[in-house]
């Protein structure tokens, strides 16, 4: 094997084959929605304080400042508590969002009670909470929000503290209330556009994540069925292969056959082929998870990777393999046959695209093993990059093709890793496998 560095210049950002960089977990979407409520609450506090200052000191309307500032202070404490819980990854469920909206409705009701009740033009802000509940919450929770806001509105129509306008403003009271209603409309419209856009993006991301999970489940079911089929076929082939091995052994000892050197040679060749078939069957069963109680082999990372490169190159002598192992140290790892088969599949695919030369490098990034396989072939088409890793997506045009990278992607996903692919600016393509070292590290106390 010739040792040479893999070209890295000019490579575009790789396309992820496992997971989706745009997708987000359901819990993460809930966390972002709660953050939207926190931001909305800060704006509500700022708006309340601004309204209090304008009414009290600008218009001369006498307000119960102590009580209104107390409500604003309670809202600030609620926001600080929400931030602390979010940092601890707590409070992103439907119940938490529902409770937060109920507290917001209570805060708004208290401020409106102290500021004129139903005569306050900002009473329409209840609609904002109804819309938020309809988008963020489950159906039952949204219905409860509607009932609660309706009851609060009804309560404020009969029970509230009237606004005490100064005599000089009594003739302008209707104009002031109209201006307040217009300001309330503008605020609601602006907040709906701002926050509904963000929340809708979060919900779309959640839906994309769910769709990705469904796709993964379908692919894993496909793999299970393939594994069962392969395992069943291997078990069925085991008996006739054993019978053939016994028969060939008997033939080799029969005087009439052992006297003919040519027949002895052919019987030996047949025995070797039978043994090869038995080894293939054993490998299929091992890859299917039926190791028959054999203890997993413990080796060093560098030896494991060097062995894979040597074994693959021994079977593909016509292909120049540029191999570079930059992994630091020799971390004890479990020699996982599935991982070995994954690397063989990637190398085989690269060799089919570029029979003359392929590059194979290994390194460490943080706590992960990074393997890059590059070829000098024509690269991936845009359509192949979008669909790569899906079953039966192959550029070879043969029936049943396209399962190599499909199995690679799913095995890596099972191990907690990821696969990325990209075309190189100077020609060819590169496939990168990133695998957490914890997924293959040997148990503590067991060295290579």
C-alpha positions as CSV (number, residue, x, y, z in Angstrom):
1,X,0.0,0.0,0.0
2,X,1.3,3.4,-0.9
3,X,0.9,6.0,1.9
4,X,-0.3,9.4,0.7
5,X,-2.4,12.2,2.1
6,X,-6.0,12.5,1.0
7,X,-6.8,15.8,-0.8
8,X,-9.0,18.0,1.2
9,X,-8.9,21.3,-0.6
10,X,-11.9,22.3,-2.6
11,X,-14.3,20.0,-0.9
12,X,-17.8,21.4,-0.4
13,X,-19.8,20.9,2.8
14,X,-20.7,17.2,3.0
15,X,-24.3,16.0,2.8
16,X,-25.3,14.1,6.0
17,X,-26.6,10.6,5.3
18,X,-27.7,9.8,8.8
19,X,-30.2,12.1,10.5
20,X,-31.1,15.5,9.1
21,X,-29.2,18.6,10.0
22,X,-32.4,20.6,9.7
23,X,-34.4,18.3,11.8
24,X,-34.9,18.8,15.6
25,X,-36.2,16.7,18.4
26,X,-39.7,17.1,19.7
27,X,-38.3,18.2,23.1
28,X,-36.0,20.8,21.4
29,X,-39.0,22.2,19.5
30,X,-40.9,22.5,22.8
31,X,-37.9,24.2,24.4
32,X,-37.8,26.8,21.6
33,X,-41.5,27.4,21.9
34,X,-41.1,28.0,25.6
35,X,-38.3,30.4,24.8
36,X,-40.7,32.3,22.5
37,X,-43.1,32.6,25.5
38,X,-40.3,33.9,27.6
39,X,-39.4,36.5,25.0
40,X,-43.1,37.5,24.7
41,X,-43.3,37.8,28.5
42,X,-40.3,40.2,28.5
43,X,-42.1,42.3,25.8
44,X,-45.3,42.2,27.9
45,X,-43.5,43.5,31.0
46,X,-41.8,46.2,28.9
47,X,-45.2,47.2,27.5
48,X,-46.9,47.2,30.8
49,X,-44.3,49.4,32.4
50,X,-44.4,51.8,29.4
51,X,-48.2,52.0,29.6
52,X,-48.0,52.7,33.3
53,X,-45.4,55.5,32.9
54,X,-47.4,57.1,30.0
55,X,-50.7,56.9,31.8
56,X,-49.5,58.0,35.2
57,X,-46.9,60.6,34.3
58,X,-47.8,61.5,30.8
59,X,-51.6,61.7,31.0
60,X,-52.0,62.2,34.7
61,X,-54.2,59.1,35.2
62,X,-54.0,57.9,38.8
63,X,-53.1,54.3,38.9
64,X,-52.5,51.8,41.8
65,X,-48.8,51.8,41.1
66,X,-47.8,49.5,43.9
67,X,-50.2,46.7,42.9
68,X,-49.4,47.1,39.1
69,X,-45.7,47.1,39.7
70,X,-46.1,44.0,41.9
71,X,-47.8,42.1,39.1
72,X,-45.0,43.1,36.7
73,X,-42.5,42.0,39.3
74,X,-44.2,38.6,39.6
75,X,-44.1,38.2,35.9
76,X,-40.4,39.0,35.9
77,X,-39.8,36.3,38.6
78,X,-41.8,33.8,36.5
79,X,-39.6,34.5,33.5
80,X,-36.4,34.0,35.5
81,X,-37.8,30.7,36.9
82,X,-38.6,29.7,33.3
83,X,-35.1,30.4,32.1
84,X,-33.6,28.4,35.0
85,X,-35.8,25.4,34.2
86,X,-35.0,25.6,30.5
87,X,-31.3,25.5,31.2
88,X,-32.0,22.3,33.1
89,X,-34.0,20.9,30.2
90,X,-37.2,21.0,32.3
91,X,-40.5,22.5,31.3
92,X,-41.0,21.9,27.6
93,X,-43.9,19.5,27.7
94,X,-47.5,20.4,26.8
95,X,-48.4,20.7,30.4
96,X,-45.6,23.1,31.1
97,X,-46.6,25.3,28.1
98,X,-50.2,25.2,29.2
99,X,-49.3,26.2,32.8
100,X,-47.1,29.1,31.5
101,X,-50.0,30.4,29.3
102,X,-52.4,30.2,32.2
103,X,-50.0,32.3,34.4
104,X,-49.7,34.8,31.5
105,X,-53.5,35.1,31.3
106,X,-53.7,35.6,35.1
107,X,-51.0,38.3,34.9
108,X,-52.8,40.1,32.1
109,X,-56.2,39.8,33.9
110,X,-54.7,41.3,37.1
111,X,-53.2,44.3,35.2
112,X,-56.5,44.9,33.4
113,X,-58.4,44.6,36.6
114,X,-56.2,47.4,38.1
115,X,-56.3,49.4,34.8
116,X,-60.0,49.8,33.9
117,X,-61.1,46.3,33.1
118,X,-63.3,46.0,30.0
119,X,-62.9,49.7,29.3
120,X,-59.1,49.3,28.9
121,X,-58.4,49.0,25.1
122,X,-55.7,46.5,25.7
123,X,-58.2,43.8,26.8
124,X,-58.0,42.4,23.2
125,X,-54.6,41.0,24.2
126,X,-56.5,38.0,25.4
127,X,-56.8,37.0,21.7
128,X,-53.0,36.6,21.5
129,X,-53.1,34.0,24.2
130,X,-55.9,32.1,22.5
131,X,-53.9,32.0,19.2
132,X,-50.8,30.9,21.1
133,X,-52.7,28.1,22.8
134,X,-54.3,26.9,19.5
135,X,-50.8,26.6,17.9
136,X,-48.7,25.4,20.8
137,X,-51.0,23.1,22.9
138,X,-52.9,19.9,22.5
139,X,-56.6,20.3,21.7
140,X,-57.9,19.9,25.3
141,X,-55.4,22.5,26.5
142,X,-56.3,25.0,23.8
143,X,-60.0,24.6,24.6
144,X,-59.2,25.3,28.3
145,X,-57.3,28.4,27.4
146,X,-60.3,29.6,25.4
147,X,-62.6,29.0,28.4
148,X,-60.3,30.7,30.8
149,X,-59.8,33.8,28.7
150,X,-63.5,34.0,28.1
151,X,-64.2,33.8,31.8
152,X,-61.6,36.4,32.5
153,X,-63.0,38.7,29.9
154,X,-66.5,38.2,31.4
155,X,-65.2,38.9,34.9
156,X,-63.5,42.1,33.8
157,X,-66.8,43.4,32.3
158,X,-68.4,43.6,35.8
159,X,-65.5,43.7,38.2
160,X,-62.6,46.1,37.8
161,X,-61.0,49.3,39.1
162,X,-62.1,52.2,36.9
163,X,-59.5,54.5,35.5
164,X,-59.5,57.9,37.1
165,X,-59.0,60.4,34.3
166,X,-58.1,64.0,35.2
167,X,-60.8,66.5,34.5
168,X,-58.7,68.1,31.7
169,X,-58.8,64.9,29.7
170,X,-62.4,63.9,30.1
171,X,-63.3,65.5,26.8
172,X,-60.5,63.6,25.1
173,X,-61.2,60.2,26.8
174,X,-62.8,58.7,23.7
175,X,-59.9,59.8,21.5
176,X,-57.4,58.3,24.0
177,X,-59.3,55.0,24.1
178,X,-59.4,54.9,20.3
179,X,-55.7,55.5,20.1
180,X,-55.2,52.8,22.7
181,X,-57.3,50.3,20.7
182,X,-55.3,51.1,17.6
183,X,-52.1,50.6,19.5
184,X,-53.4,47.3,20.8
185,X,-54.3,46.1,17.3
186,X,-50.9,47.0,16.0
187,X,-49.1,45.2,18.9
188,X,-51.2,42.1,18.4
189,X,-50.6,42.1,14.7
190,X,-46.9,42.6,15.0
191,X,-46.5,39.9,17.7
192,X,-48.6,37.4,15.8
193,X,-46.4,37.8,12.7
194,X,-43.2,37.7,14.7
195,X,-43.9,34.9,17.0
196,X,-46.2,32.8,14.9
197,X,-43.6,32.7,12.2
198,X,-41.0,31.4,14.6
199,X,-43.3,28.9,16.3
200,X,-44.5,27.6,13.0
201,X,-40.9,27.0,12.0
202,X,-40.4,25.1,15.2
203,X,-43.5,23.0,14.6
204,X,-42.4,22.3,11.0
205,X,-39.0,21.2,12.3
206,X,-40.8,18.9,14.8
207,X,-42.9,17.4,12.0
208,X,-39.8,16.9,9.9
209,X,-38.2,15.1,12.8
210,X,-41.2,12.8,13.2
211,X,-41.1,12.1,9.5
212,X,-37.4,11.2,9.8
213,X,-38.1,8.9,12.7
214,X,-40.8,7.1,10.6
215,X,-38.3,6.8,7.7
216,X,-35.7,5.4,10.0
217,X,-38.2,2.9,11.5
218,X,-39.1,1.7,7.9
219,X,-35.4,1.3,7.0
220,X,-34.7,-0.6,10.2
221,X,-37.6,-2.9,9.5
222,X,-36.2,-3.5,6.1
223,X,-32.8,-4.3,7.6
224,X,-34.4,-6.7,10.1
225,X,-36.2,-8.5,7.3
226,X,-33.0,-8.7,5.3
227,X,-31.1,-10.0,8.4
228,X,-33.7,-12.7,9.0
229,X,-33.6,-13.8,5.4
230,X,-29.8,-14.0,5.4
231,X,-29.7,-15.7,8.8
232,X,-32.3,-18.3,7.7
233,X,-30.5,-18.9,4.4
234,X,-27.2,-19.4,6.3
235,X,-28.8,-21.9,8.7
236,X,-30.3,-23.8,5.8
237,X,-27.0,-23.9,3.9
238,X,-25.1,-25.1,6.9
239,X,-26.5,-28.7,6.8
240,X,-25.8,-29.4,3.1
241,X,-22.3,-27.9,3.3
242,X,-21.5,-30.1,6.3
243,X,-22.8,-33.1,4.4
244,X,-20.6,-32.2,1.4
245,X,-17.6,-31.8,3.6
246,X,-18.1,-35.4,5.0
247,X,-18.7,-36.9,1.5
248,X,-15.6,-35.3,0.1
249,X,-13.6,-36.5,3.0
250,X,-14.8,-40.0,2.4
251,X,-14.1,-39.8,-1.3
252,X,-10.5,-38.7,-0.6
253,X,-10.0,-41.8,1.5
254,X,-11.5,-44.2,-1.1
255,X,-8.8,-46.4,-2.7
256,X,-10.4,-46.1,-6.2
257,X,-10.2,-42.4,-6.0
258,X,-7.1,-41.8,-4.0
259,X,-5.1,-43.7,-6.6
260,X,-5.8,-41.0,-9.2
261,X,-3.7,-37.9,-8.5
262,X,-5.9,-35.7,-10.7
263,X,-9.0,-36.7,-8.8
264,X,-7.3,-36.2,-5.5
265,X,-6.4,-32.7,-6.6
266,X,-9.9,-31.9,-7.7
267,X,-11.3,-33.3,-4.5
268,X,-8.9,-31.1,-2.5
269,X,-10.1,-28.0,-4.5
270,X,-13.7,-28.9,-3.8
271,X,-13.0,-29.3,-0.1
272,X,-11.3,-25.8,-0.1
273,X,-14.4,-24.3,-1.9
274,X,-16.7,-26.0,0.6
275,X,-14.7,-24.6,3.5
276,X,-14.8,-21.2,1.9
277,X,-18.6,-21.4,1.6
278,X,-18.8,-22.5,5.3
279,X,-16.7,-19.5,6.3
280,X,-19.0,-17.2,4.3
281,X,-22.0,-18.8,6.1
282,X,-20.3,-18.3,9.5
283,X,-19.6,-14.7,8.6
284,X,-23.3,-14.1,7.7
285,X,-24.4,-15.5,11.0
286,X,-21.8,-13.5,12.8
287,X,-22.9,-10.3,11.1
288,X,-26.6,-11.2,12.0
289,X,-25.6,-11.3,15.6
290,X,-25.4,-15.0,16.0
291,X,-21.8,-15.4,17.2
292,X,-22.6,-18.7,19.0
293,X,-21.3,-17.5,22.3
294,X,-17.9,-16.4,21.0
295,X,-16.2,-13.7,23.1
296,X,-15.6,-10.5,21.1
297,X,-12.0,-10.0,20.2
298,X,-10.2,-7.1,21.9
299,X,-7.5,-5.3,19.8
300,X,-6.0,-1.9,19.4
301,X,-7.5,0.8,17.3
302,X,-4.5,1.2,15.0
303,X,-4.1,-2.6,14.6
304,X,-7.8,-2.9,13.9
305,X,-7.7,-0.3,11.1
306,X,-4.4,-1.5,9.8
307,X,-5.8,-5.0,9.6
308,X,-8.9,-3.8,7.7
309,X,-6.7,-2.0,5.2
310,X,-4.4,-5.0,4.7
311,X,-7.2,-7.5,4.3
312,X,-9.1,-5.3,1.8
313,X,-6.0,-4.6,-0.2
314,X,-5.0,-8.3,-0.3
315,X,-8.3,-9.0,-2.1
316,X,-8.0,-6.0,-4.4
317,X,-4.3,-6.0,-5.5
318,X,-5.1,-4.2,-8.7
319,X,-6.3,-1.1,-6.9
320,X,-3.8,1.3,-5.4
321,X,-4.8,2.0,-1.8
322,X,-3.4,5.3,-0.3
323,X,-3.8,4.5,3.4
324,X,-3.0,6.8,6.3
325,X,-3.6,6.1,9.9
326,X,-3.4,9.3,12.0
327,X,-5.3,7.9,15.0
328,X,-3.2,8.8,18.1
329,X,-2.2,5.9,20.4
330,X,-3.7,2.5,20.3
331,X,-7.0,2.6,22.1
332,X,-8.3,-0.9,23.1
333,X,-11.4,-1.5,21.0
334,X,-13.8,-4.4,20.3
335,X,-13.1,-5.7,16.8
336,X,-16.7,-5.4,15.7
337,X,-17.4,-7.5,12.5
338,X,-20.2,-5.2,11.6
339,X,-17.9,-2.2,11.5
340,X,-15.4,-4.1,9.5
341,X,-18.0,-5.0,7.0
342,X,-19.2,-1.4,6.9
343,X,-15.7,-0.2,6.0
344,X,-15.3,-3.0,3.4
345,X,-18.6,-1.9,1.8
346,X,-17.4,1.8,1.6
347,X,-14.0,0.7,0.2
348,X,-15.7,-1.6,-2.4
349,X,-18.0,1.2,-3.6
350,X,-15.0,3.5,-3.9
351,X,-13.1,0.9,-5.9
352,X,-16.0,0.4,-8.3
353,X,-16.1,4.1,-9.0
354,X,-12.3,4.4,-9.2
355,X,-10.6,1.0,-9.9
356,X,-7.1,2.5,-10.2
357,X,-6.9,4.5,-6.9
358,X,-8.7,5.1,-3.7
359,X,-7.7,6.9,-0.5
360,X,-8.4,5.7,3.0
361,X,-7.5,7.7,6.1
362,X,-8.3,7.5,9.8
363,X,-8.0,10.2,12.5
364,X,-9.6,11.4,15.7
365,X,-11.8,14.4,16.2
366,X,-12.7,15.1,19.8
367,X,-14.1,11.8,21.1
368,X,-14.9,10.3,17.7
369,X,-13.1,8.2,15.1
370,X,-13.2,9.8,11.7
371,X,-12.6,7.7,8.6
372,X,-12.5,9.2,5.1
373,X,-12.6,7.2,1.9
374,X,-12.0,9.1,-1.3
375,X,-12.1,8.0,-4.9
376,X,-11.1,9.5,-8.2
377,X,-14.3,8.6,-10.0
378,X,-17.0,10.8,-11.6
379,X,-18.5,11.7,-8.2
380,X,-22.1,11.7,-7.2
381,X,-24.9,13.3,-9.1
382,X,-27.1,15.8,-7.4
383,X,-29.9,13.3,-7.4
384,X,-27.7,10.6,-5.9
385,X,-26.5,12.9,-3.1
386,X,-30.1,13.7,-2.2
387,X,-31.1,10.0,-2.1
388,X,-27.8,8.3,-1.2
389,X,-28.1,5.8,1.6
390,X,-31.7,4.9,0.7
391,X,-32.3,1.3,-0.3
392,X,-32.0,0.4,-4.0
393,X,-30.5,3.8,-4.9
394,X,-27.7,2.7,-7.1
395,X,-25.8,4.1,-10.1
396,X,-25.0,0.6,-11.3
397,X,-28.4,0.0,-12.8
398,X,-28.6,-3.6,-11.6
399,X,-31.5,-5.3,-9.8
400,X,-31.2,-5.2,-6.0
401,X,-28.3,-2.7,-6.2
402,X,-27.9,0.2,-3.8
403,X,-27.9,-1.8,-0.6
404,X,-24.2,-1.2,0.2
405,X,-24.4,2.4,1.5
406,X,-27.9,1.8,2.8
407,X,-26.5,-0.8,5.2
408,X,-23.5,1.4,6.0
409,X,-25.8,4.3,7.0
410,X,-28.0,2.2,9.2
411,X,-25.2,0.3,10.9
412,X,-23.5,3.6,11.7
413,X,-26.7,5.0,13.0
414,X,-27.2,2.0,15.2
415,X,-23.6,2.6,16.6
416,X,-24.4,6.3,17.2
417,X,-22.3,7.5,14.3
418,X,-23.0,9.4,11.1
419,X,-22.0,9.2,7.4
420,X,-21.5,12.2,5.1
421,X,-20.8,12.3,1.4
422,X,-19.6,15.1,-0.9
423,X,-18.1,15.7,-4.3
424,X,-14.6,17.1,-4.4
425,X,-13.8,20.2,-6.4
426,X,-10.8,18.5,-8.2
427,X,-12.8,15.4,-9.0
428,X,-13.9,12.3,-7.3
429,X,-16.0,12.0,-4.1
430,X,-15.4,11.4,-0.5
431,X,-17.4,9.5,2.1
432,X,-16.7,10.2,5.8
433,X,-17.7,8.0,8.7
434,X,-17.8,9.5,12.2
435,X,-18.2,7.1,15.1
436,X,-18.1,7.9,18.8
437,X,-15.1,6.1,20.4
438,X,-17.4,5.0,23.3
439,X,-19.4,2.8,20.8
440,X,-16.4,0.5,20.1
441,X,-14.1,1.1,23.1
442,X,-13.2,-2.1,25.1
443,X,-14.8,-2.5,28.5
444,X,-12.7,-1.0,31.4
445,X,-10.0,-3.4,32.5
446,X,-9.8,-5.2,29.2
447,X,-6.8,-4.2,27.1
448,X,-5.7,-5.3,23.7
